[in-house]
Amino acid sequence: MKRLVFTVTNELNYDQRMIRICTSLVNAGFNVLLIGVKRRNSPTIAKQCFGQKRVFTFFKKGFGFYAEYNFRLFFTLLFTKADLFCCIDLDTMLPVWMAAKLRGKKKVYDAHEFFSQQKEIVTRPTVHRVWKWIENSFVPKFKYGYTVNGSIALEFYQRYKVNYEVIRNLPVMQSVHLRTDKKEKIILYQGAVNEARGLEYLVPAMKEIESELHIYGDGNFLQQTKNLIAANNLEAKVFLKGKLLPAELDDVTQNAYIGLNLVENNGLNQYYSLANKFFDYIQNGIPQVSMNFPEYKKVNDEFKIAVLIDDLQPMTISTAINELLSNDVLHTELTQNCLTAREQLNWQQEEKKLVTFYKNMI
């Protein structure tokens, strides 16, 4: 049985995408190990059908964290049984490349995003130079890989002459109980509470909206979001609900009336994004307000499951949300379209490409 080793820089319990990927590959007959981070306050690791290992780090963020984790990960990989190493994004690329080269193993790049083009990176010149150097130097050395959409795959080909597969991060299709008796029209934001997610515009927009906003998740913009809620006197309308496990989040999503997928046009990573939550809302039959960016527009042109907006001005956001809150005909149409789209936009369909990719690799 061939063994695939995947490397990430995050807590394993909350990584829905890697749980899906690893589970599918185990079901296809591979032996899979997922390696992530362990910190002092890390929760007990959840049992999965695939192997899991966590590498402890003293540093929690910044250069210290990446340097320490990459150093420890490299030595972990040197002594880990594997037929193939796969790095998830740029932040574990160096140890994977070095371990694969020294041990004569195959290597794959799974680009969950256009890493060097994230807002948190492109707005910090020194940081951007470092990640851009890694990308320019090492992505061409990873001949085999895949990414989340055609726009990013085309950028990689034009810049680095690598011809990557497109494997979208779609949710597992499960039975959904469409709730038509929603007494409260809850507006839902789920996912990373990070920079470039439009939260500094969304919170003020809530002053013009007569519904509650529930935010599920955490991230590097959490404290700023708390400050925005207080500054706009919205404590009775905007609620930070914390981070949930994937199964719990599905229940919350099905209870929502509108989902939000807001992304700043600041860096190609954002402009070419195809966020997890975009498909999670579709899978749970929830109309959404999303961005009029190429990949979202492509899906919406085919299925009409969202109200798309061109900018993140608070008035633009509040107008779109209020349209969905007040227009029952539109809301019902988008809901029904979500239920149609979910039959095609699901992991059961997409995983076939993933399994074929790895069977061709080894």
TILUM-556120 format. One record per residue: residue in three letters; x, y, z of N, C-alpha, C in turn. Coordinates in steps of 0.02 Angstrom, whole numbers, padded with zeros to 5 digits, always signed. Layout:
N
AlaXYZXYZXYZ...
***
This chain:
362
Met+00042-00060+00000+00000+00000+00000+00044+00063+00000Lys+00036+00105-00050+00077+00165-00055+00059+00216-00001Arg+00111+00248+00027+00099+00295+00082+00110+00367+00058Leu+00059+00408+00068+00060+00479+00051+00065+00520+00115Val+00111+00567+00117+00120+00610+00176+00105+00682+00157Phe+00057+00713+00192+00037+00782+00180+00059+00826+00238Thr+00079+00888+00222+00105+00933+00274+00067+00999+00273Val+00045+01021+00332+00010+01085+00339+00039+01123+00399Thr+00019+01185+00407+00044+01226+00462-00012+01244+00511Asn-00064+01206+00513-00121+01224+00556-00143+01166+00599Glu-00192+01180+00642-00222+01129+00684-00262+01080+00641Leu-00253+01016+00652-00283+00966+00608-00359+00959+00617Asn-00384+00969+00677-00455+00956+00691-00502+00999+00649Tyr-00480+01059+00632-00525+01107+00600-00514+01113+00524Asp-00469+01073+00497-00452+01079+00426-00498+01034+00385Gln-00557+01061+00368-00607+01022+00331-00579+00996+00265Arg-00542+01038+00231-00517+01019+00165-00471+00959+00170Met-00423+00960+00217-00376+00904+00222-00410+00841+00249Ile-00459+00849+00291-00497+00790+00315-00531+00757+00256Arg-00560+00797+00211-00593+00769+00151-00542+00734+00106Ile-00487+00769+00092-00437+00742+00046-00408+00676+00073Cys-00388+00676+00136-00357+00617+00164-00406+00559+00169Thr-00468+00573+00187-00519+00520+00191-00531+00489+00123Ser-00537+00530+00072-00548+00504+00004-00492+00459-00018Leu-00430+00478-00003-00373+00439-00025-00367+00373+00014Val-00385+00374+00078-00387+00312+00116-00439+00265+00086Asn-00498+00292+00070-00551+00251+00041-00531+00223-00027Ala-00484+00257-00061-00460+00234-00127-00402+00184-00121Gly-00382+00169-00059-00332+00117-00048-00262+00141-00031Phe-00253+00206-00018-00188+00232+00001-00180+00232+00077Asn-00118+00229+00098-00100+00239+00169-00082+00313+00175Val-00117+00350+00217-00110+00423+00218-00090+00447+00288Leu-00042+00493+00290-00022+00526+00352-00027+00602+00341Leu-00059+00636+00387-00065+00709+00386-00025+00737+00445Ile+00021+00782+00430+00064+00812+00482+00046+00885+00490Gly+00033+00906+00552+00016+00975+00567+00052+01001+00628Val+00024+01053+00658+00056+01089+00713+00025+01069+00780Lys+00068+01065+00831+00044+01056+00900+00071+01113+00942Arg+00026+01145+00979+00045+01199+01024+00026+01180+01095Arg+00046+01222+01142+00033+01206+01212-00042+01197+01226Asn-00083+01237+01193-00155+01235+01206-00194+01196+01152Ser-00160+01156+01113-00194+01118+01060-00244+01069+01091Pro-00304+01063+01060-00353+01016+01084-00332+00944+01070Thr-00365+00898+01104-00352+00827+01090-00368+00813+01017Ile-00324+00776+00985-00333+00764+00914-00392+00717+00902Ala-00435+00735+00855-00494+00695+00839-00474+00633+00799Lys-00506+00578+00813-00491+00516+00778-00515+00520+00706Gln-00472+00498+00660-00488+00496+00588-00468+00429+00560Cys-00489+00415+00499-00471+00351+00467-00400+00352+00440Phe-00367+00411+00439-00299+00417+00415-00253+00433+00474Gly-00188+00423+00463-00140+00438+00515-00130+00513+00525Gln-00115+00532+00586-00104+00603+00602-00044+00609+00648Lys-00005+00661+00636+00053+00676+00678+00057+00751+00686Arg+00074+00773+00746+00081+00845+00758+00151+00861+00781Val+00178+00915+00754+00245+00937+00770+00240+00997+00817Phe+00270+00991+00875+00265+01045+00925+00309+01104+00907Thr+00283+01165+00919+00323+01226+00911+00313+01272+00971Phe+00367+01305+00991+00363+01355+01045+00334+01420+01018Phe+00355+01439+00958+00331+01501+00928+00261+01490+00900Lys+00219+01542+00905+00149+01536+00883+00137+01568+00815Lys+00178+01617+00796+00166+01652+00733+00230+01687+00710Gly+00226+01716+00650+00281+01756+00624+00340+01714+00601Phe+00396+01748+00590+00456+01715+00564+00480+01659+00610Gly+00476+01671+00676+00498+01620+00723+00460+01555+00715Phe+00394+01561+00706+00353+01501+00698+00372+01464+00634Tyr+00375+01500+00578+00389+01466+00514+00459+01435+00514Ala+00507+01471+00542+00576+01444+00544+00578+01381+00588Glu+00549+01385+00647+00550+01327+00692+00512+01268+00664Tyr+00452+01281+00638+00411+01226+00613+00443+01193+00552Asn+00470+01233+00506+00501+01204+00447+00562+01163+00466Phe+00601+01186+00514+00659+01149+00537+00638+01082+00567Arg+00590+01084+00612+00566+01022+00644+00532+00976+00594Leu+00494+01005+00548+00460+00965+00498+00509+00929+00453Phe+00562+00962+00433+00613+00931+00390+00640+00867+00422Phe+00658+00871+00486+00686+00811+00518+00633+00758+00530Thr+00571+00780+00540+00516+00732+00545+00508+00693+00480Leu+00511+00729+00424+00502+00697+00359+00561+00650+00341Leu+00620+00667+00365+00677+00624+00352+00669+00554+00379Phe+00630+00549+00434+00623+00484+00467+00551+00459+00467Thr+00512+00483+00418+00442+00461+00411+00436+00418+00349Lys+00407+00359+00357+00396+00315+00300+00351+00349+00249Ala+00371+00350+00186+00331+00384+00134+00351+00361+00065Asp+00304+00360+00020+00317+00351-00051+00313+00417-00088Leu+00275+00465-00059+00265+00530-00090+00252+00582-00036Phe+00282+00641-00044+00269+00697+00001+00227+00750-00036Cys+00179+00779-00002+00139+00833-00031+00138+00892+00017Cys+00162+00950-00006+00159+01010+00034+00095+01048+00018Ile+00062+01071+00070+00001+01111+00061+00021+01185+00066Asp+00019+01220+00010+00039+01290+00006+00114+01298+00016Leu+00137+01361+00010+00209+01374+00010+00241+01363+00078Asp+00202+01368+00132+00233+01371+00198+00263+01306+00223Thr+00253+01250+00186+00290+01188+00202+00329+01163+00141Met+00337+01205+00092+00369+01183+00029+00443+01167+00038Leu+00480+01208+00076+00552+01197+00082+00569+01130+00115Pro+00542+01114+00173+00559+01048+00202+00536+00989+00160Val+00480+00996+00125+00458+00941+00081+00506+00933+00023Trp+00527+00988-00007+00573+00984-00064+00640+00952-00042Met+00666+00975+00016+00730+00949+00039+00726+00875+00058Ala+00673+00856+00094+00666+00786+00115+00656+00741+00054Ala+00615+00763+00006+00602+00723-00054+00667+00714-00094Lys+00706+00767-00099+00768+00765-00138+00818+00718-00105Leu+00826+00724-00039+00875+00682-00004+00855+00609-00004Arg+00790+00596-00002+00766+00527+00004+00745+00497-00063Gly+00747+00537-00117+00729+00511-00182+00655+00495-00188Lys+00613+00536-00155+00540+00524-00156+00506+00573-00204Lys+00447+00554-00226+00407+00599-00268+00377+00654-00225Lys+00364+00710-00258+00337+00768-00221+00282+00801-00261Val+00233+00830-00225+00175+00862-00255+00162+00927-00219Tyr+00140+00977-00257+00119+01041-00228+00043+01047-00233Asp+00011+01052-00175-00061+01065-00172-00071+01138-00153Ala-00086+01179-00203-00092+01251-00192-00164+01269-00175His-00177+01274-00110-00245+01292-00089-00262+01364-00106Glu-00210+01404-00118-00221+01474-00138-00159+01499-00173Phe-00163+01559-00200-00105+01591-00231-00068+01626-00175Phe-00026+01587-00141+00000+01605-00075+00035+01673-00074Ser+00079+01685-00121+00119+01747-00119+00077+01809-00134Gln+00014+01799-00156-00028+01856-00175-00082+01871-00124Gln-00077+01842-00063-00124+01859-00011-00114+01931+00013Lys-00168+01962+00035-00163+02031+00058-00114+02038+00115Glu-00116+01989+00163-00071+01993+00220+00002+01991+00200Ile+00015+01968+00138+00084+01963+00114+00101+02020+00067Val+00058+02034+00018+00075+02085-00032+00079+02155-00002Thr+00046+02166+00055+00048+02232+00087+00108+02240+00135Arg+00151+02189+00140+00210+02192+00183+00270+02176+00139Pro+00305+02227+00114+00357+02218+00062+00410+02166+00079Thr+00436+02166+00140+00489+02119+00157+00462+02048+00158Val+00405+02039+00189+00374+01973+00191+00358+01949+00121His+00332+01995+00080+00314+01976+00011+00375+01953-00028Arg+00432+01987-00019+00493+01968-00055+00515+01897-00037Val+00509+01880+00027+00529+01813+00049+00485+01759+00018Trp+00419+01768+00024+00374+01717-00003+00377+01715-00079Lys+00387+01772-00110+00392+01774-00183+00455+01738-00206Trp+00509+01745-00168+00571+01709-00185+00561+01634-00180Ile+00528+01613-00127+00514+01541-00120+00471+01516-00177Glu+00420+01554-00194+00375+01534-00249+00413+01531-00315Asn+00450+01584-00331+00487+01585-00395+00540+01530-00399Ser+00571+01515-00343+00627+01467-00343+00605+01395-00341Phe+00549+01380-00306+00534+01311-00292+00471+01284-00327Val+00423+01326-00343+00364+01300-00378+00385+01266-00444Pro+00431+01295-00483+00452+01260-00545+00483+01192-00532Lys+00508+01180-00471+00538+01115-00455+00485+01063-00438Phe+00423+01085-00428+00368+01039-00415+00329+01030-00480Lys+00350+00982-00519+00320+00971-00584+00247+00950-00579Tyr+00230+00915-00526+00162+00889-00518+00126+00927-00462Gly+00064+00945-00476+00026+00980-00425-00045+00993-00448Tyr-00082+01024-00405-00151+01043-00420-00170+01103-00378Thr-00221+01139-00401-00244+01198-00365-00319+01203-00371Val-00347+01257-00342-00420+01258-00329-00462+01284-00386Asn-00433+01317-00436-00474+01341-00491-00431+01355-00552Gly-00465+01365-00609-00431+01374-00672-00391+01438-00676Ser-00414+01491-00642-00378+01555-00645-00308+01550-00615Ile-00303+01517-00557-00238+01509-00524-00195+01460-00563Ala-00225+01407-00589-00187+01358-00629-00156+01393-00690Leu-00193+01437-00721-00167+01474-00780-00110+01520-00760Glu-00117+01554-00702-00062+01598-00678+00001+01557-00666Phe-00005+01498-00636+00053+01456-00623+00086+01434-00689Tyr+00045+01418-00738+00073+01397-00802+00111+01455-00835Gln+00081+01514-00835+00111+01572-00868+00175+01594-00832Arg+00176+01589-00766+00233+01613-00728+00288+01560-00720Tyr+00268+01497-00708+00316+01446-00688+00318+01386-00735Lys+00278+01387-00788+00277+01333-00837+00262+01265-00806Val+00219+01265-00755+00194+01202-00726+00121+01195-00746Asn+00102+01136-00766+00034+01123-00790-00005+01085-00736Tyr-00036+01122-00690-00068+01092-00632-00141+01074-00646Glu-00163+01021-00614-00233+01001-00616-00276+01051-00577Val-00341+01051-00590-00388+01090-00550-00432+01042-00511Ile-00426+01045-00445-00467+01005-00400-00497+01053-00350Arg-00560+01068-00358-00593+01118-00316-00608+01090-00247Asn-00609+01135-00199-00623+01116-00129-00698+01117-00117Leu-00732+01064-00138-00805+01061-00132-00825+01021-00070Pro-00880+01038-00039-00902+01001+00020-00933+00934+00003Val-00932+00890+00051-00965+00825+00044-01040+00836+00041Met-01073+00805-00007-01146+00812-00012-01179+00765+00039Gln-01217+00795+00083-01254+00758+00134-01327+00776+00128Ser-01370+00738+00162-01441+00755+00161-01450+00822+00195Val-01490+00864+00165-01503+00931+00193-01578+00938+00205His-01594+00964+00263-01664+00975+00281-01679+01050+00273Leu-01711+01067+00218-01724+01137+00204-01775+01164+00254Arg-01754+01213+00291-01797+01240+00343-01833+01302+00317Thr-01897+01296+00306-01936+01351+00278-01969+01392+00333Asp-01962+01371+00396-01996+01404+00451-01947+01445+00494Lys-01898+01475+00461-01847+01513+00498-01878+01577+00525Lys-01888+01578+00591-01920+01636+00622-01874+01696+00622Glu-01810+01683+00630-01761+01737+00628-01721+01733+00563Lys-01713+01789+00530-01675+01789+00468-01602+01804+00484Ile-01568+01751+00507-01498+01759+00529-01452+01766+00468Ile-01408+01815+00472-01355+01825+00421-01293+01791+00448Leu-01261+01749+00407-01206+01708+00430-01141+01726+00395Tyr-01089+01736+00434-01020+01738+00408-00984+01680+00440Gln-00956+01635+00400-00917+01579+00426-00849+01578+00394Gly-00800+01553+00432-00732+01548+00405-00683+01592+00441Ala-00624+01600+00412-00571+01638+00444-00590+01711+00454Val-00581+01735+00515-00592+01806+00530-00525+01841+00520Asn-00508+01849+00456-00442+01874+00437-00446+01940+00399Glu-00389+01970+00389-00384+02028+00345-00409+02009+00276Ala-00434+02059+00240-00456+02051+00170-00520+02013+00162Arg-00556+02000+00218-00621+01966+00214-00679+02015+00218Gly-00665+02080+00214-00717+02130+00210-00752+02146+00275Leu-00725+02123+00331-00759+02133+00395-00761+02206+00417Glu-00710+02245+00398-00711+02315+00417-00765+02354+00380Tyr-00792+02326+00327-00847+02357+00290-00914+02325+00309Leu-00912+02261+00324-00974+02226+00342-01003+02251+00408Val-00961+02259+00457-00987+02278+00523-01023+02346+00520Pro-00994+02399+00492-01031+02462+00486-01095+02454+00444Ala-01094+02411+00394-01153+02401+00351-01212+02375+00392Met-01199+02341+00447-01252+02312+00487-01296+02365+00520Lys-01273+02427+00522-01315+02481+00550-01377+02493+00508Glu-01375+02473+00444-01431+02483+00399-01471+02419+00388Ile-01458+02368+00427-01490+02302+00417-01526+02281+00481Glu-01588+02262+00474-01628+02243+00533-01629+02167+00543Ser-01571+02139+00549-01564+02067+00565-01499+02058+00603Glu-01490+01999+00633-01429+01985+00669-01377+01955+00622Leu-01314+01972+00635-01257+01943+00600-01221+01897+00649His-01213+01834+00632-01176+01786+00672-01111+01768+00636Ile-01055+01779+00671-00989+01766+00642-00959+01705+00677Tyr-00945+01653+00637-00915+01592+00663-00845+01584+00635Gly-00795+01582+00679-00726+01575+00658-00680+01618+00700Asp-00616+01614+00687-00568+01659+00718-00512+01672+00669Gly-00466+01716+00689-00411+01732+00643-00377+01796+00663Asn-00335+01823+00618-00293+01880+00635-00330+01947+00636Phe-00395+01947+00620-00433+02010+00621-00488+02007+00675Leu-00482+01959+00721-00535+01950+00771-00539+02009+00819Gln-00483+02032+00845-00484+02087+00892-00509+02151+00858Gln-00487+02163+00797-00511+02222+00760-00586+02218+00749Thr-00612+02158+00737-00684+02149+00728-00721+02166+00793Lys-00695+02143+00849-00725+02160+00914-00726+02236+00924Asn-00671+02268+00905-00667+02341+00912-00718+02376+00867Leu-00727+02350+00806-00775+02380+00759-00847+02373+00785Ile-00862+02316+00814-00929+02305+00842-00943+02355+00897Ala-00894+02365+00941-00902+02412+00996-00906+02484+00971Ala-00863+02502+00923-00861+02570+00898-00925+02590+00863Asn-00959+02541+00833-01022+02555+00797-01084+02539+00839Asn-01073+02524+00904-01129+02509+00950-01175+02454+00923Leu-01144+02400+00901-01182+02346+00870-01180+02281+00911Glu-01167+02288+00976-01162+02228+01018-01227+02188+01020Ala-01284+02221+01008-01349+02186+01010-01368+02157+00942Lys-01325+02167+00892-01342+02145+00824-01289+02101+00792Val-01226+02110+00811-01171+02071+00781-01139+02029+00836Phe-01136+01963+00825-01113+01917+00876-01056+01873+00851Leu-01002+01872+00890-00945+01829+00876-00957+01763+00912Lys-00965+01710+00873-00987+01645+00901-00929+01595+00911Gly-00869+01614+00890-00813+01568+00899-00806+01518+00843Lys-00761+01471+00853-00744+01422+00801-00779+01356+00816Leu-00808+01326+00765-00843+01263+00772-00810+01207+00731Leu-00822+01146+00752-00801+01089+00712-00845+01085+00650Pro-00821+01054+00597-00858+01052+00533-00931+01029+00540Ala-00943+00975+00576-01011+00948+00582-01058+00998+00616Glu-01031+01033+00666-01072+01083+00702-01087+01142+00656Leu-01039+01160+00615-01048+01218+00570-01102+01205+00518Asp-01108+01144+00495-01161+01127+00447-01230+01140+00477Asp-01240+01121+00540-01305+01133+00573-01319+01208+00577Val-01269+01246+00595-01276+01319+00600-01293+01349+00532Thr-01259+01326+00480-01270+01353+00413-01341+01341+00389Gln-01367+01281+00403-01435+01265+00381-01488+01308+00415Asn-01471+01335+00473-01518+01378+00510-01514+01451+00487Ala-01464+01468+00447-01456+01537+00425-01504+01553+00368Tyr-01514+01617+00356-01557+01641+00302-01516+01665+00243Ile-01459+01697+00258-01414+01723+00206-01342+01708+00228Gly-01301+01686+00181-01229+01679+00193-01190+01736+00161Leu-01132+01750+00190-01091+01804+00164-01022+01778+00143Asn-01000+01798+00084-00933+01781+00060-00902+01845+00031Leu-00869+01883+00075-00843+01948+00056-00767+01945+00053Val-00739+01969-00002-00667+01965-00013-00643+02030-00043Glu-00590+02058-00015-00562+02119-00044-00525+02104-00109Asn-00528+02149-00156-00489+02143-00217-00420+02174-00205Asn-00381+02138-00167-00315+02163-00147-00265+02106-00154Gly-00237+02097-00213-00194+02040-00226-00231+01988-00268Leu-00195+01954-00312-00227+01906-00356-00256+01847-00318Asn-00230+01831-00259-00259+01776-00221-00332+01790-00204Gln-00346+01852-00185-00415+01870-00169-00458+01873-00233Tyr-00431+01903-00285-00470+01912-00346-00487+01845-00379Tyr-00442+01797-00373-00454+01732-00403-00480+01681-00352Ser-00504+01704-00296-00523+01658-00243-00585+01617-00260Leu-00591+01561-00227-00650+01518-00232-00658+01487-00162Ala-00686+01527-00117-00684+01512-00045-00725+01450-00028Asn-00703+01417+00026-00740+01358+00052-00813+01376+00066Lys-00823+01433+00098-00890+01451+00120-00938+01462+00061Phe-00911+01482+00005-00952+01492-00055-00990+01427-00072Phe-00954+01372-00070-00985+01307-00085-01023+01278-00026Asp-01000+01294+00035-01037+01270+00094-01107+01298+00096Tyr-01115+01362+00078-01182+01392+00076-01225+01357+00024Ile-01196+01345-00035-01234+01311-00088-01256+01242-00064Gln-01209+01205-00033-01224+01137-00012-01280+01135+00040Asn-01287+01187+00080-01338+01189+00132-01400+01228+00111Gly-01405+01245+00046-01465+01277+00021-01475+01348+00045Ile-01420+01385+00054-01423+01453+00081-01403+01504+00027Pro-01448+01549+00006-01428+01603-00039-01374+01646-00006Gln-01334+01678-00047-01279+01716-00019-01266+01781-00056Val-01230+01825-00022-01203+01885-00053-01128+01871-00062Ser-01105+01874-00124-01035+01858-00140-01007+01910-00188Met-00943+01901-00204-00909+01951-00245-00916+01936-00319Asn-00917+01988-00359-00920+01981-00431-00849+01974-00459Phe-00814+01920-00436-00747+01904-00460-00753+01845-00509Pro-00701+01833-00550-00708+01786-00605-00735+01717-00587Glu-00707+01685-00534-00727+01617-00519-00797+01613-00489Tyr-00816+01663-00448-00884+01664-00420-00935+01679-00475Lys-00916+01724-00520-00962+01741-00575-00973+01681-00620Lys-00921+01642-00631-00926+01583-00674-00978+01535-00647Val-00976+01522-00582-01024+01477-00551-01094+01508-00551Asn-01097+01572-00535-01163+01605-00530-01196+01612-00598Asp-01157+01621-00650-01186+01623-00718-01219+01557-00736Glu-01192+01503-00710-01220+01437-00726-01280+01420-00683Phe-01278+01439-00618-01329+01414-00572-01372+01469-00540Lys-01349+01532-00539-01383+01587-00506-01402+01569-00434Ile-01351+01569-00392-01360+01551-00321-01344+01609-00274Ala-01325+01667-00301-01302+01722-00259-01320+01789-00289Val-01319+01839-00245-01319+01909-00266-01246+01931-00266Leu-01220+01951-00323-01150+01971-00329-01143+02046-00322Ile-01090+02067-00287-01078+02139-00278-01009+02156-00307Asp-01002+02219-00330-00941+02241-00364-00890+02272-00317Asp-00912+02294-00258-00865+02325-00212-00888+02312-00140Leu-00847+02334-00092-00861+02319-00022-00880+02382+00017Gln-00908+02431-00016-00934+02489+00020-00991+02467+00065Pro-00995+02492+00127-01050+02472+00172-01119+02479+00140Met-01130+02531+00101-01196+02540+00069-01209+02484+00018Thr-01157+02464-00019-01165+02410-00068-01183+02345-00032Ile-01149+02331+00023-01162+02270+00060-01232+02270+00089Ser-01251+02325+00122-01317+02328+00154-01373+02325+00103Thr-01364+02356+00045-01415+02353-00007-01427+02282-00031Ala-01373+02245-00043-01378+02176-00067-01411+02131-00015Ile-01391+02139+00048-01420+02098+00101-01494+02114+00110Asn-01510+02178+00111-01580+02197+00120-01624+02173+00062Glu-01596+02170+00002-01634+02143-00055-01653+02070-00042Leu-01606+02031-00017-01620+01961-00003-01667+01953+00057Leu-01661+01998+00106-01705+01994+00164-01777+02011+00147Ser-01787+02057+00100-01855+02082+00087-01888+02049+00026Asn-01848+02022-00019-01875+01994-00082-01883+01918-00075Asp-01941+01897-00052-01953+01826-00041-01949+01785-00105Val-01971+01814-00161-01970+01778-00225-01897+01764-00245Leu-01854+01814-00239-01783+01805-00256-01751+01754-00210His-01765+01760-00145-01735+01715-00097-01755+01642-00111Thr-01818+01632-00127-01842+01564-00142-01810+01537-00206Glu-01803+01580-00256-01771+01560-00319-01699+01538-00308Leu-01662+01578-00271-01592+01562-00259-01585+01499-00216Thr-01630+01490-00169-01629+01430-00127-01639+01367-00170Gln-01688+01369-00214-01700+01311-00258-01642+01299-00305Asn-01611+01352-00328-01553+01345-00372-01494+01313-00335Cys-01486+01330-00271-01434+01299-00230-01444+01223-00226Leu-01506+01203-00217-01522+01132-00211-01508+01095-00277Thr-01515+01130-00332-01497+01100-00397-01421+01098-00405Ala-01389+01152-00388-01316+01157-00398-01278+01107-00354Arg-01303+01093-00294-01268+01049-00248-01261+00978-00275Glu-01304+00960-00322-01300+00893-00352-01237+00885-00395Gln-01211+00941-00419-01150+00939-00460-01089+00964-00422Leu-01099+01015-00380-01043+01046-00344-01033+01013-00276Asn-01007+00952-00277-00997+00916-00215-00933+00875-00218Trp-00909+00855-00160-00845+00820-00157-00849+00750-00187Gln-00907+00719-00184-00913+00652-00214-00896+00653-00288Gln-00911+00708-00322-00893+00715-00392-00819+00735-00400Glu-00797+00782-00360-00730+00811-00368-00675+00763-00347Glu-00689+00720-00296-00637+00675-00271-00613+00625-00324Lys-00654+00613-00374-00635+00566-00427-00571+00591-00461Lys-00566+00657-00472-00506+00686-00503-00445+00679-00457Leu-00457+00688-00392-00402+00682-00343-00374+00611-00342Val-00417+00562-00339-00396+00492-00336-00358+00474-00401Thr-00385+00496-00458-00351+00482-00521-00282+00513-00523Phe-00276+00574-00497-00211+00609-00496-00159+00567-00458Tyr-00176+00543-00399-00127+00507-00358-00115+00436-00385Lys-00165+00406-00414-00153+00339-00444-00106+00344-00504Asn-00108+00400-00538-00061+00411-00594+00009+00429-00570Met+00013+00454-00507+00078+00474-00480+00121+00414-00458Ile+00088+00363-00428+00127+00308-00400+00093+00240-00412
***
